[in-house]
Amino acid sequence: MGYERLEEIENPELAAKRMRELYKIKGYSDEWIEKRVRGIAVRDELTGEWKKRGVKERKEYSILTAEISKATFGVVPSDYKKLKKLTNPKDNLRDHMTDLELIFTMLGEASTTEIARNKDAQGFIPNRKAAIAGGSVAGKARRDLERKSGKKVVSKQNFKELSEREIKKLSH
């Protein structure tokens, strides 16, 4: 396993391939996996932007993420996890999102990045304003889709339950 990680350092594409394989084993569709991978890239771009703009990692990132989520979905991540019945602190909320939840998360984060750049947001307070504005872009789009489709985007659905076949694959 250590050798594999060293190989991944030399060739990050191997890590991406391994991540895709793990999601596939867990039963996720190829389409969902692609959205999840793209969401990771969007998130990395946002956090890179925050870092350049003087936002302090951990606590401030957490606050800004909550602002984006609240404006996008009307719920902060900790409450979203409760809604999805994710009780283990190690559960990653995004790994339990539907396709549409991932798409709106990406829209909120990409919009936040764009607004922070265009407004040249420096420090926590201006980036908080950008996070609320970016999340509201996604929130408006979500509400519009809900009105037109007649179905809520925020879902209790999670991907915790693995079939016995999938569990056996994980153990090999």
Secondary structure, DSSP 4 states (H G I P E B T S, - for coil): -HHHHHHHHH-HHHHHHHHHHHHHHTT--HHHHHHHHHHHHHHHHHHHHHHHTTPPTTHHHHHHHHHHHHHHHSS-HHHHHHHTT--STT--GGGG--HHHHHHHHHHHHHHHHHHHHTT--SHHHHHHHHHHHHHHHHHHHHHHHHHHSS-S----------HHHHHHHH-
